[in-house]
Amino acid sequence: MSAEFGGRSGLQGKLTQWLRAGRRPKETAGDGDREALLLAAADAGLPLAPAAHPAGYRCSCERVGCPTPARHPVSFAWQTQSTTDRAQIERWVRHQPQANFITATGMVHDVLDVPLDAGRRAVERLLADGVEVGPVAESDDGRMLFFTLTRGTPEDEDEWWPCELDCHPETMDEHPGLRWHCRGSYVLMPPARLPGEEQGVRWVRGPEHPLPDPLSLLEALTEACARYAGEADHAGAAWPLRH
């Protein structure tokens, strides 16, 4: 159900070659595979809700100028609607065969969302250090998603990094660095389709892998994002990061 990165010894394998070369393994999920992947995510405790889907190069919501085509929930009640109930998810999949699905973060899991190149670098470092990476997905819009345990609600709110500061989907293009999707946010759940030919979101490591503590990944991810931003600045592009 996923292509696995493997442990320290797997760094010389085919997937590491892919990471170094910048190639992506493509998944072609049929309806049965898609349903199985979504149910596997629900079995892992990741709550799901229906989302919009591509309608050609536009969004199925038919909103003129939709800021996040095929990337947003179909219901304003997505936070309460999100569920891990297999029967409900099966009904959604069968009655809405074109729908993408989102997973609501901050309940069971958070998602650390980074530029794809930065994420690949971080994965190599983490695996080399023997760190358990957990589920990882990648998107053809240039992002890599690291699924982690949620940090919940810390006692000291001043030390918390709320996703509202930099992770609203409507402002995602303004913040190409690290986004921490926690309570009040969501991401597309693989497999998902994006507008354009063969564009989508897919698992690289599936939801069968245990969710790690986000802090075990954070240093490698922030350093990789800083390096990515520095290279972009050097190339003449300004890539703002949260300080």
MIDOSE-1310 file (N, C-alpha, C; in nm, 2 decimals, decimal comma, always signed):
residues 243
msae	+0,08/-0,12/+0,00/+0,00/+0,00/+0,00/+0,08/+0,13/+0,00; +0,21/+0,11/+0,01/+0,30/+0,23/+0,01/+0,44/+0,18/-0,03; +0,51/+0,27/-0,09/+0,65/+0,25/-0,11/+0,73/+0,29/+0,01; +0,81/+0,20/+0,07/+0,86/+0,23/+0,20/+1,01/+0,28/+0,19
fggr	+1,04/+0,38/+0,27/+1,17/+0,43/+0,27/+1,27/+0,33/+0,32; +1,23/+0,26/+0,43/+1,32/+0,16/+0,49/+1,40/+0,23/+0,60; +1,48/+0,15/+0,66/+1,57/+0,19/+0,77/+1,70/+0,24/+0,72; +1,80/+0,24/+0,82/+1,93/+0,29/+0,79/+1,99/+0,22/+0,67
sglq	+1,98/+0,08/+0,67/+2,04/+0,00/+0,57/+1,97/+0,02/+0,43; +1,85/+0,07/+0,43/+1,78/+0,10/+0,31/+1,82/+0,22/+0,23; +1,91/+0,30/+0,29/+1,95/+0,43/+0,23/+2,02/+0,41/+0,10; +2,07/+0,29/+0,07/+2,14/+0,27/-0,05/+2,05/+0,21/-0,16
gklt	+1,92/+0,19/-0,12/+1,83/+0,12/-0,21/+1,77/+0,21/-0,31; +1,67/+0,16/-0,38/+1,61/+0,23/-0,50/+1,54/+0,36/-0,46; +1,48/+0,36/-0,34/+1,41/+0,48/-0,30/+1,50/+0,59/-0,27; +1,62/+0,56/-0,21/+1,71/+0,66/-0,19/+1,77/+0,72/-0,32
qwlr	+1,78/+0,63/-0,42/+1,82/+0,68/-0,55/+1,72/+0,77/-0,60; +1,59/+0,74/-0,58/+1,48/+0,83/-0,62/+1,49/+0,97/-0,55; +1,52/+0,96/-0,42/+1,53/+1,09/-0,34/+1,64/+1,17/-0,40; +1,75/+1,11/-0,43/+1,87/+1,19/-0,47/+1,84/+1,24/-0,61
agrr	+1,77/+1,16/-0,70/+1,75/+1,20/-0,84/+1,63/+1,30/-0,85; +1,55/+1,30/-0,75/+1,43/+1,39/-0,76/+1,32/+1,33/-0,84; +1,31/+1,20/-0,85/+1,20/+1,13/-0,92/+1,10/+1,09/-0,82; +0,97/+1,07/-0,87/+0,86/+1,04/-0,79/+0,80/+0,90/-0,83
pket	+0,78/+0,81/-0,74/+0,71/+0,69/-0,78/+0,56/+0,72/-0,80; +0,50/+0,69/-0,91/+0,36/+0,72/-0,94/+0,27/+0,61/-0,89; +0,16/+0,64/-0,82/+0,06/+0,54/-0,79/-0,06/+0,56/-0,88; -0,11/+0,45/-0,93/-0,23/+0,46/-1,00/-0,33/+0,37/-0,92
agdg	-0,41/+0,44/-0,85/-0,51/+0,37/-0,76/-0,64/+0,36/-0,83; -0,69/+0,24/-0,85/-0,83/+0,22/-0,89/-0,93/+0,25/-0,78; -1,06/+0,23/-0,81/-1,16/+0,26/-0,71/-1,14/+0,17/-0,59; -1,11/+0,04/-0,61/-1,09/-0,05/-0,50/-0,97/-0,01/-0,42
drea	-0,86/+0,02/-0,49/-0,74/+0,06/-0,41/-0,76/+0,19/-0,34; -0,83/+0,28/-0,40/-0,85/+0,41/-0,33/-0,93/+0,39/-0,21; -1,04/+0,31/-0,21/-1,12/+0,28/-0,09/-1,03/+0,21/+0,01; -0,95/+0,12/-0,03/-0,87/+0,05/+0,07/-0,77/+0,14/+0,14
llla	-0,71/+0,23/+0,06/-0,62/+0,33/+0,12/-0,68/+0,42/+0,21; -0,80/+0,47/+0,18/-0,87/+0,56/+0,27/-0,91/+0,48/+0,40; -0,96/+0,36/+0,39/-1,00/+0,28/+0,50/-0,88/+0,25/+0,59; -0,76/+0,23/+0,53/-0,64/+0,21/+0,60/-0,60/+0,33/+0,69
aada	-0,62/+0,45/+0,63/-0,60/+0,57/+0,70/-0,69/+0,58/+0,82; -0,82/+0,55/+0,80/-0,92/+0,56/+0,91/-0,88/+0,46/+1,01; -0,84/+0,34/+0,98/-0,80/+0,24/+1,07/-0,68/+0,28/+1,16; -0,60/+0,37/+1,10/-0,49/+0,42/+1,17/-0,53/+0,54/+1,26
glpl	-0,66/+0,58/+1,26/-0,70/+0,68/+1,35/-0,71/+0,82/+1,29; -0,69/+0,83/+1,16/-0,69/+0,96/+1,09/-0,83/+0,99/+1,04; -0,89/+1,10/+1,10/-1,03/+1,13/+1,07/-1,04/+1,19/+0,93; -1,15/+1,14/+0,85/-1,16/+1,19/+0,71/-1,30/+1,26/+0,69
apaa	-1,30/+1,34/+0,59/-1,43/+1,41/+0,55/-1,42/+1,43/+0,40; -1,53/+1,43/+0,32/-1,52/+1,46/+0,18/-1,47/+1,59/+0,14; -1,40/+1,60/+0,03/-1,35/+1,73/-0,02/-1,38/+1,74/-0,17; -1,36/+1,86/-0,22/-1,38/+1,89/-0,36/-1,29/+1,81/-0,45
hpag	-1,31/+1,80/-0,58/-1,23/+1,73/-0,67/-1,21/+1,81/-0,80; -1,11/+1,77/-0,88/-1,09/+1,85/-1,00/-1,21/+1,83/-1,10; -1,24/+1,94/-1,17/-1,34/+1,93/-1,28/-1,27/+1,99/-1,40; -1,19/+1,91/-1,47/-1,10/+1,96/-1,57/-0,98/+2,03/-1,49
yrcs	-0,96/+2,16/-1,53/-0,86/+2,23/-1,46/-0,92/+2,32/-1,35; -1,05/+2,30/-1,32/-1,11/+2,38/-1,23/-1,16/+2,30/-1,11; -1,23/+2,36/-1,01/-1,27/+2,29/-0,89/-1,42/+2,25/-0,91; -1,45/+2,14/-0,85/-1,59/+2,09/-0,85/-1,69/+2,18/-0,78
cerv	-1,64/+2,27/-0,69/-1,73/+2,36/-0,62/-1,79/+2,46/-0,71; -1,73/+2,48/-0,83/-1,78/+2,58/-0,93/-1,77/+2,72/-0,88; -1,70/+2,75/-0,78/-1,67/+2,88/-0,73/-1,58/+2,95/-0,83; -1,61/+3,07/-0,88/-1,53/+3,14/-0,97/-1,40/+3,19/-0,89
gcpt	-1,29/+3,15/-0,94/-1,16/+3,19/-0,88/-1,14/+3,11/-0,75; -1,19/+2,99/-0,73/-1,16/+2,91/-0,61/-1,01/+2,92/-0,58; -0,98/+2,96/-0,46/-0,83/+2,98/-0,42/-0,76/+2,84/-0,40; -0,84/+2,74/-0,37/-0,77/+2,61/-0,34/-0,85/+2,50/-0,42
parh	-0,85/+2,50/-0,55/-0,93/+2,40/-0,63/-0,89/+2,26/-0,59; -1,00/+2,18/-0,56/-0,99/+2,04/-0,53/-0,91/+2,01/-0,40; -0,89/+2,11/-0,32/-0,81/+2,10/-0,20/-0,89/+2,13/-0,07; -1,02/+2,16/-0,08/-1,09/+2,20/+0,04/-1,21/+2,11/+0,06
pvsf	-1,26/+2,11/+0,19/-1,38/+2,03/+0,22/-1,50/+2,08/+0,15; -1,60/+1,99/+0,14/-1,72/+2,03/+0,07/-1,82/+2,08/+0,17; -1,80/+2,06/+0,30/-1,89/+2,11/+0,40/-1,82/+2,20/+0,50; -1,89/+2,31/+0,54/-1,84/+2,40/+0,64/-1,83/+2,33/+0,78
awqt	-1,90/+2,22/+0,79/-1,89/+2,14/+0,92/-1,79/+2,03/+0,92; -1,68/+2,05/+0,84/-1,59/+1,94/+0,82/-1,52/+1,89/+0,95; -1,50/+1,98/+1,04/-1,43/+1,94/+1,17/-1,52/+1,84/+1,25; -1,65/+1,87/+1,25/-1,74/+1,78/+1,33/-1,78/+1,66/+1,24
qstt	-1,77/+1,67/+1,11/-1,81/+1,57/+1,02/-1,70/+1,46/+1,01; -1,57/+1,50/+1,03/-1,46/+1,41/+1,01/-1,47/+1,29/+1,10; -1,44/+1,17/+1,04/-1,47/+1,05/+1,12/-1,37/+0,94/+1,07; -1,36/+0,84/+1,16/-1,28/+0,72/+1,13/-1,38/+0,60/+1,11
draq	-1,51/+0,62/+1,11/-1,60/+0,52/+1,10/-1,60/+0,46/+0,96; -1,57/+0,33/+0,95/-1,55/+0,26/+0,82/-1,68/+0,26/+0,74; -1,79/+0,24/+0,80/-1,92/+0,23/+0,73/-1,95/+0,37/+0,66; -1,93/+0,48/+0,74/-1,95/+0,61/+0,68/-1,86/+0,64/+0,57
ierw	-1,73/+0,61/+0,58/-1,63/+0,63/+0,48/-1,67/+0,55/+0,35; -1,71/+0,43/+0,37/-1,75/+0,35/+0,26/-1,87/+0,41/+0,18; -1,96/+0,46/+0,26/-2,08/+0,53/+0,19/-2,03/+0,65/+0,12; -1,95/+0,73/+0,17/-1,90/+0,85/+0,10/-1,83/+0,81/-0,03
vrhq	-1,74/+0,71/-0,02/-1,66/+0,67/-0,13/-1,75/+0,63/-0,25; -1,85/+0,55/-0,21/-1,94/+0,49/-0,31/-2,04/+0,59/-0,37; -2,09/+0,68/-0,28/-2,18/+0,78/-0,33/-2,12/+0,90/-0,39; -1,99/+0,93/-0,36/-1,92/+1,04/-0,42/-1,79/+0,99/-0,48
pqan	-1,80/+0,91/-0,59/-1,68/+0,84/-0,64/-1,57/+0,94/-0,69; -1,60/+1,06/-0,72/-1,50/+1,16/-0,77/-1,43/+1,23/-0,65; -1,49/+1,23/-0,53/-1,45/+1,32/-0,43/-1,31/+1,29/-0,38; -1,23/+1,39/-0,35/-1,11/+1,38/-0,27/-1,16/+1,37/-0,12
fita	-1,06/+1,35/-0,03/-1,09/+1,35/+0,11/-0,98/+1,43/+0,18; -1,03/+1,51/+0,28/-0,93/+1,57/+0,37/-0,93/+1,50/+0,50; -0,82/+1,52/+0,58/-0,81/+1,47/+0,71/-0,79/+1,59/+0,81; -0,87/+1,60/+0,91/-0,87/+1,71/+1,00/-0,75/+1,68/+1,10
tgmv	-0,67/+1,78/+1,11/-0,55/+1,77/+1,20/-0,58/+1,83/+1,34; -0,49/+1,80/+1,43/-0,51/+1,85/+1,57/-0,60/+1,76/+1,66; -0,66/+1,65/+1,60/-0,74/+1,56/+1,68/-0,65/+1,44/+1,73; -0,60/+1,37/+1,63/-0,52/+1,26/+1,66/-0,37/+1,28/+1,61
hdvl	-0,37/+1,36/+1,50/-0,24/+1,38/+1,43/-0,22/+1,52/+1,39; -0,10/+1,56/+1,37/-0,06/+1,69/+1,31/+0,01/+1,65/+1,18; +0,03/+1,75/+1,09/+0,10/+1,73/+0,97/+0,21/+1,85/+0,96; +0,33/+1,81/+0,94/+0,44/+1,90/+0,91/+0,45/+1,90/+0,75
dvpl	+0,43/+2,02/+0,70/+0,41/+2,04/+0,55/+0,53/+2,12/+0,50; +0,61/+2,07/+0,42/+0,73/+2,14/+0,37/+0,75/+2,13/+0,22; +0,83/+2,22/+0,16/+0,86/+2,21/+0,02/+0,92/+2,07/-0,01; +0,89/+2,02/-0,13/+0,93/+1,88/-0,16/+1,08/+1,86/-0,15
dagr	+1,16/+1,95/-0,21/+1,30/+1,93/-0,21/+1,35/+1,93/-0,07; +1,30/+2,02/+0,02/+1,34/+2,03/+0,16/+1,31/+1,90/+0,23; +1,19/+1,85/+0,20/+1,14/+1,72/+0,26/+1,23/+1,61/+0,23; +1,27/+1,60/+0,10/+1,35/+1,49/+0,06/+1,49/+1,49/+0,13
rave	+1,54/+1,61/+0,14/+1,67/+1,62/+0,22/+1,65/+1,58/+0,36; +1,54/+1,63/+0,42/+1,52/+1,59/+0,56/+1,50/+1,44/+0,58; +1,43/+1,38/+0,49/+1,41/+1,23/+0,50/+1,55/+1,16/+0,50; +1,64/+1,20/+0,41/+1,77/+1,13/+0,41/+1,84/+1,15/+0,54
rlla	+1,84/+1,27/+0,60/+1,91/+1,29/+0,72/+1,84/+1,21/+0,83; +1,71/+1,22/+0,84/+1,64/+1,14/+0,95/+1,67/+1,00/+0,94; +1,66/+0,94/+0,82/+1,69/+0,80/+0,81/+1,83/+0,76/+0,85; +1,92/+0,85/+0,81/+2,06/+0,83/+0,84/+2,09/+0,83/+0,99
dgve	+2,01/+0,91/+1,06/+2,02/+0,92/+1,20/+1,94/+0,82/+1,28; +1,87/+0,73/+1,20/+1,79/+0,63/+1,27/+1,66/+0,67/+1,33; +1,61/+0,79/+1,28/+1,49/+0,84/+1,34/+1,37/+0,78/+1,27; +1,26/+0,74/+1,34/+1,14/+0,68/+1,28/+1,07/+0,80/+1,22
vgpv	+1,05/+0,79/+1,09/+0,99/+0,90/+1,01/+0,83/+0,90/+1,02; +0,77/+0,78/+1,02/+0,63/+0,77/+1,02/+0,57/+0,79/+0,88; +0,44/+0,81/+0,86/+0,37/+0,82/+0,73/+0,42/+0,95/+0,66; +0,44/+0,94/+0,53/+0,48/+1,06/+0,45/+0,41/+1,05/+0,32
aesd	+0,36/+1,17/+0,28/+0,29/+1,18/+0,15/+0,36/+1,29/+0,07; +0,34/+1,29/-0,06/+0,39/+1,40/-0,14/+0,29/+1,44/-0,24; +0,29/+1,57/-0,28/+0,19/+1,63/-0,36/+0,26/+1,68/-0,49; +0,19/+1,67/-0,60/+0,25/+1,72/-0,72/+0,25/+1,88/-0,73
dgrm	+0,20/+1,94/-0,63/+0,21/+2,09/-0,62/+0,34/+2,13/-0,55; +0,42/+2,03/-0,52/+0,56/+2,06/-0,47/+0,57/+2,06/-0,32; +0,49/+1,98/-0,25/+0,49/+1,97/-0,10/+0,51/+1,83/-0,06; +0,57/+1,81/+0,06/+0,58/+1,68/+0,12/+0,52/+1,69/+0,26
lfft	+0,44/+1,59/+0,30/+0,36/+1,60/+0,42/+0,41/+1,49/+0,52; +0,45/+1,53/+0,64/+0,50/+1,44/+0,74/+0,39/+1,43/+0,85; +0,33/+1,31/+0,86/+0,22/+1,29/+0,95/+0,28/+1,25/+1,09; +0,24/+1,32/+1,19/+0,29/+1,30/+1,33/+0,18/+1,29/+1,43
ltrg	+0,21/+1,25/+1,55/+0,12/+1,27/+1,66/+0,09/+1,41/+1,68; -0,03/+1,44/+1,73/-0,07/+1,58/+1,76/+0,00/+1,63/+1,89; +0,03/+1,75/+1,90/+0,09/+1,81/+2,02/-0,03/+1,85/+2,12; -0,15/+1,84/+2,07/-0,26/+1,88/+2,16/-0,27/+2,02/+2,19
tped	-0,30/+2,06/+2,32/-0,31/+2,19/+2,36/-0,22/+2,22/+2,48; -0,10/+2,27/+2,45/+0,00/+2,29/+2,56/-0,05/+2,38/+2,66; +0,00/+2,37/+2,78/-0,04/+2,46/+2,89/+0,00/+2,60/+2,87; +0,11/+2,62/+2,81/+0,16/+2,76/+2,78/+0,13/+2,79/+2,64
edew	+0,02/+2,86/+2,61/-0,02/+2,89/+2,47/+0,08/+2,98/+2,41; +0,16/+3,06/+2,49/+0,26/+3,15/+2,42/+0,37/+3,08/+2,35; +0,39/+2,95/+2,39/+0,49/+2,87/+2,32/+0,44/+2,79/+2,21; +0,31/+2,80/+2,18/+0,25/+2,72/+2,08/+0,26/+2,78/+1,94
wpce	+0,27/+2,71/+1,84/+0,28/+2,75/+1,70/+0,15/+2,72/+1,63; +0,05/+2,81/+1,64/-0,08/+2,77/+1,58/-0,08/+2,78/+1,43; -0,15/+2,68/+1,37/-0,15/+2,68/+1,23/-0,21/+2,80/+1,17; -0,29/+2,87/+1,24/-0,36/+2,99/+1,19/-0,26/+3,10/+1,14
ldch	-0,14/+3,10/+1,20/-0,05/+3,20/+1,16/+0,01/+3,19/+1,02; +0,02/+3,06/+0,97/+0,08/+3,05/+0,84/+0,03/+2,93/+0,76; -0,07/+2,87/+0,80/-0,11/+2,74/+0,74/-0,25/+2,75/+0,68; -0,32/+2,86/+0,67/-0,45/+2,86/+0,60/-0,42/+2,82/+0,46
petm	-0,50/+2,73/+0,40/-0,48/+2,69/+0,26/-0,49/+2,81/+0,17; -0,57/+2,91/+0,20/-0,58/+3,03/+0,11/-0,45/+3,11/+0,10; -0,36/+3,10/+0,20/-0,24/+3,17/+0,20/-0,12/+3,09/+0,18; -0,14/+2,96/+0,14/-0,03/+2,87/+0,13/+0,09/+2,91/+0,04
dehp	+0,05/+2,98/-0,07/+0,16/+3,02/-0,16/+0,25/+3,13/-0,10; +0,20/+3,20/+0,00/+0,28/+3,30/+0,06/+0,38/+3,25/+0,16; +0,37/+3,12/+0,20/+0,45/+3,06/+0,30/+0,51/+2,93/+0,25; +0,61/+2,93/+0,17/+0,67/+2,81/+0,12/+0,75/+2,73/+0,21
glrw	+0,78/+2,78/+0,33/+0,85/+2,71/+0,43/+0,77/+2,61/+0,50; +0,81/+2,58/+0,63/+0,74/+2,48/+0,71/+0,60/+2,53/+0,75; +0,50/+2,45/+0,73/+0,36/+2,48/+0,79/+0,33/+2,36/+0,88; +0,28/+2,40/+1,00/+0,25/+2,30/+1,10/+0,09/+2,30/+1,11
hcrg	+0,04/+2,20/+1,05/-0,11/+2,18/+1,05/-0,15/+2,12/+1,18; -0,22/+2,19/+1,27/-0,26/+2,14/+1,39/-0,41/+2,16/+1,40; -0,46/+2,19/+1,52/-0,61/+2,21/+1,54/-0,66/+2,32/+1,45; -0,77/+2,30/+1,39/-0,83/+2,40/+1,30/-0,78/+2,39/+1,16
syvl	-0,70/+2,29/+1,12/-0,65/+2,29/+0,99/-0,67/+2,15/+0,93; -0,63/+2,13/+0,81/-0,65/+2,00/+0,74/-0,56/+1,99/+0,63; -0,54/+1,87/+0,57/-0,46/+1,84/+0,45/-0,54/+1,74/+0,37; -0,51/+1,73/+0,24/-0,57/+1,63/+0,16/-0,51/+1,49/+0,20
mppa	-0,60/+1,39/+0,20/-0,56/+1,26/+0,23/-0,53/+1,18/+0,10; -0,41/+1,12/+0,09/-0,39/+1,04/-0,02/-0,48/+0,91/-0,03; -0,51/+0,87/-0,15/-0,48/+0,93/-0,28/-0,58/+1,03/-0,31; -0,53/+1,15/-0,36/-0,62/+1,26/-0,40/-0,57/+1,31/-0,54
rlpg	-0,67/+1,37/-0,61/-0,64/+1,42/-0,74/-0,64/+1,58/-0,74; -0,54/+1,64/-0,81/-0,54/+1,78/-0,82/-0,57/+1,82/-0,97; -0,61/+1,95/-0,99/-0,63/+1,99/-1,13/-0,51/+1,97/-1,22; -0,53/+1,93/-1,34/-0,42/+1,91/-1,43/-0,40/+1,76/-1,46
eeqg	-0,32/+1,73/-1,56/-0,30/+1,59/-1,60/-0,21/+1,52/-1,50; -0,26/+1,41/-1,45/-0,19/+1,32/-1,36/-0,13/+1,39/-1,24; -0,20/+1,49/-1,19/-0,15/+1,56/-1,07/-0,23/+1,50/-0,95; -0,16/+1,49/-0,84/-0,23/+1,43/-0,73/-0,14/+1,43/-0,60
vrwv	-0,19/+1,36/-0,50/-0,12/+1,34/-0,37/-0,12/+1,20/-0,34; +0,00/+1,14/-0,31/+0,01/+1,00/-0,29/+0,10/+0,97/-0,17; +0,08/+0,85/-0,12/+0,17/+0,80/-0,01/+0,30/+0,77/-0,06; +0,41/+0,80/+0,02/+0,54/+0,75/+0,00/+0,57/+0,65/+0,11
rgpe	+0,53/+0,68/+0,23/+0,52/+0,58/+0,34/+0,37/+0,59/+0,39; +0,31/+0,47/+0,39/+0,17/+0,47/+0,42/+0,13/+0,48/+0,57; +0,00/+0,49/+0,60/-0,05/+0,51/+0,73/-0,03/+0,39/+0,83; +0,02/+0,28/+0,77/+0,05/+0,16/+0,86/+0,17/+0,19/+0,95
hplp	+0,25/+0,29/+0,92/+0,37/+0,33/+1,00/+0,32/+0,41/+1,12; +0,38/+0,39/+1,24/+0,34/+0,46/+1,36/+0,37/+0,61/+1,35; +0,28/+0,69/+1,41/+0,29/+0,83/+1,40/+0,41/+0,87/+1,50; +0,51/+0,95/+1,46/+0,61/+0,99/+1,55/+0,58/+1,12/+1,62
dpls	+0,65/+1,15/+1,72/+0,64/+1,28/+1,79/+0,69/+1,39/+1,69; +0,62/+1,49/+1,67/+0,66/+1,59/+1,57/+0,80/+1,66/+1,61; +0,83/+1,66/+1,74/+0,95/+1,73/+1,78/+1,07/+1,64/+1,73; +1,05/+1,51/+1,71/+1,17/+1,43/+1,66/+1,20/+1,46/+1,52
llea	+1,11/+1,52/+1,44/+1,14/+1,56/+1,31/+1,17/+1,71/+1,29; +1,13/+1,79/+1,38/+1,13/+1,93/+1,36/+1,26/+1,99/+1,32; +1,37/+1,95/+1,39/+1,50/+2,02/+1,37/+1,54/+1,99/+1,22; +1,53/+1,86/+1,18/+1,57/+1,83/+1,04/+1,49/+1,90/+0,94
ltea	+1,36/+1,92/+0,97/+1,27/+1,98/+0,87/+1,30/+2,13/+0,86; +1,31/+2,20/+0,98/+1,34/+2,34/+0,98/+1,47/+2,38/+0,91; +1,57/+2,29/+0,94/+1,70/+2,32/+0,88/+1,70/+2,30/+0,73; +1,62/+2,20/+0,68/+1,61/+2,17/+0,54/+1,53/+2,29/+0,47
cary	+1,43/+2,34/+0,54/+1,35/+2,45/+0,49/+1,44/+2,58/+0,48; +1,52/+2,60/+0,58/+1,61/+2,72/+0,58/+1,71/+2,71/+0,47; +1,76/+2,59/+0,45/+1,86/+2,57/+0,34/+1,79/+2,60/+0,20; +1,66/+2,54/+0,19/+1,58/+2,56/+0,07/+1,56/+2,71/+0,04
agea	+1,52/+2,78/+0,15/+1,49/+2,92/+0,13/+1,62/+3,00/+0,10; +1,73/+2,96/+0,16/+1,85/+3,03/+0,13/+1,90/+3,01/-0,02; +1,88/+2,89/-0,07/+1,91/+2,87/-0,21/+1,82/+2,94/-0,30; +1,69/+2,95/-0,26/+1,59/+3,03/-0,35/+1,63/+3,18/-0,35
dhag	+1,67/+3,23/-0,23/+1,71/+3,37/-0,22/+1,83/+3,39/-0,31; +1,93/+3,30/-0,30/+2,05/+3,31/-0,38/+2,02/+3,31/-0,53; +1,91/+3,24/-0,57/+1,87/+3,24/-0,71/+1,79/+3,36/-0,75; +1,76/+3,45/-0,65/+1,69/+3,57/-0,68/+1,55/+3,57/-0,65
aawp	+1,50/+3,47/-0,58/+1,36/+3,47/-0,54/+1,35/+3,48/-0,39; +1,25/+3,56/-0,34/+1,23/+3,58/-0,20/+1,13/+3,48/-0,15; +1,18/+3,39/-0,05/+1,09/+3,29/+0,00/+1,08/+3,31/+0,15; +0,97/+3,38/+0,20/+0,96/+3,41/+0,34/+0,94/+3,29/+0,43
lrh	+1,00/+3,29/+0,54/+0,99/+3,18/+0,64/+0,94/+3,24/+0,77; +0,87/+3,16/+0,85/+0,83/+3,21/+0,99/+0,95/+3,20/+1,08; +0,97/+3,31/+1,15/+1,08/+3,31/+1,25/+1,03/+3,29/+1,39
